[in-house]
């Protein structure tokens, strides 16, 4: 599967940055979700996590299904101020850093701990 163009645009304008040390993207979760949605992934699950009821969410998860292909996209994030660490997976393949024109995807079977 090719890289999702909406994500490529976020990378190209610096709104989504790969951090090797974290093995995650630094981005705004709503922009990641919007990019995936604009490419045909329809939301079917969205959850937020809170450490206490009286606090803002500390993280969350979003999943979408592309009904044309059956592909599933997932985004999991942990907030860090205005931005968050975001982990993106499309149809079992982790979306990792690289040049915007040459994205890398890590096969789930090759992921550490698997």
C-alpha positions as CSV (number, residue, x, y, z in Angstrom):
1,X,0.0,0.0,0.0
2,X,1.3,3.5,-0.8
3,X,1.9,6.2,1.7
4,X,-1.3,8.2,2.4
5,X,-1.0,11.5,0.5
6,X,-2.5,13.6,3.3
7,X,0.2,12.4,5.7
8,X,2.8,13.2,3.0
9,X,1.5,16.8,2.8
10,X,1.8,17.2,6.6
11,X,5.3,15.9,6.5
12,X,6.3,18.2,3.6
13,X,5.1,21.3,5.5
14,X,6.7,20.3,8.8
15,X,3.4,19.6,10.7
16,X,4.4,16.0,11.2
17,X,8.0,15.1,12.2
18,X,9.6,11.7,12.8
19,X,11.6,11.3,16.0
20,X,13.9,8.3,15.8
21,X,14.5,8.3,19.6
22,X,10.8,8.0,20.3
23,X,10.1,5.8,17.2
24,X,7.0,8.0,16.7
25,X,5.7,11.1,14.9
26,X,5.4,14.5,16.7
27,X,2.1,16.0,15.4
28,X,-1.3,17.1,16.3
29,X,-3.6,14.0,16.5
30,X,-6.5,15.8,14.9
31,X,-4.4,16.6,11.8
32,X,-3.4,13.0,11.5
33,X,-7.0,11.8,11.8
34,X,-8.1,14.4,9.2
35,X,-5.4,13.3,6.8
36,X,-6.4,9.7,7.1
37,X,-10.1,10.5,6.8
38,X,-9.4,12.6,3.7
39,X,-7.9,9.5,2.1
40,X,-11.0,7.4,2.5
41,X,-10.6,6.0,6.0
42,X,-14.0,6.2,7.8
43,X,-13.9,6.4,11.6
44,X,-15.2,3.4,13.4
45,X,-13.5,3.8,16.7
46,X,-12.2,6.8,18.7
47,X,-11.3,6.8,22.4
48,X,-9.6,9.2,24.7
49,X,-7.7,8.4,27.9
50,X,-7.7,10.4,31.1
51,X,-5.7,10.0,34.3
52,X,-8.6,11.6,36.2
53,X,-12.1,12.8,35.4
54,X,-11.2,16.4,36.0
55,X,-8.2,16.5,33.7
56,X,-7.8,16.8,29.9
57,X,-7.2,13.6,27.9
58,X,-3.6,12.4,28.1
59,X,-3.9,10.3,24.9
60,X,-6.2,8.4,22.6
61,X,-6.7,6.0,19.8
62,X,-8.5,6.3,16.4
63,X,-9.3,3.6,13.9
64,X,-10.7,4.0,10.4
65,X,-11.8,1.6,7.7
66,X,-11.4,2.1,3.9
67,X,-14.5,0.4,2.7
68,X,-13.1,0.4,-0.9
69,X,-10.1,-1.7,0.0
70,X,-10.8,-3.2,3.5
71,X,-7.6,-1.5,4.8
72,X,-7.6,-0.4,8.4
73,X,-5.7,2.7,9.7
74,X,-4.9,3.3,13.3
75,X,-3.4,6.2,15.2
76,X,-2.5,6.1,18.8
77,X,-1.2,9.2,20.6
78,X,0.2,10.5,23.9
79,X,-0.1,14.2,24.5
80,X,2.9,16.4,25.1
81,X,1.7,19.9,25.4
82,X,0.2,21.2,22.1
83,X,1.6,18.3,20.2
84,X,1.6,14.5,20.8
85,X,3.7,11.4,20.0
86,X,1.6,9.6,17.4
87,X,2.0,6.0,16.2
88,X,0.4,5.3,12.9
89,X,-0.3,1.9,11.4
90,X,-2.0,1.1,8.1
91,X,-3.2,-2.4,7.5
92,X,-0.7,-3.9,9.8
93,X,2.3,-1.9,8.6
94,X,3.7,0.8,10.8
95,X,4.2,4.1,9.1
96,X,7.7,5.4,10.0
97,X,10.0,8.3,9.1
98,X,11.9,9.0,5.9
99,X,11.8,11.5,3.2
100,X,8.2,12.6,2.3
101,X,8.7,11.3,-1.2
102,X,10.1,8.0,0.0
103,X,8.2,6.9,3.2
104,X,9.3,3.8,5.1
105,X,6.8,1.3,6.4
106,X,7.9,-1.2,9.0
107,X,6.3,-4.6,8.5
108,X,4.4,-5.7,11.7
109,X,6.3,-9.0,11.7
110,X,9.6,-7.2,11.8
111,X,8.6,-4.8,14.6
112,X,10.7,-5.0,17.9
113,X,9.0,-7.3,20.4
114,X,7.2,-9.4,17.8
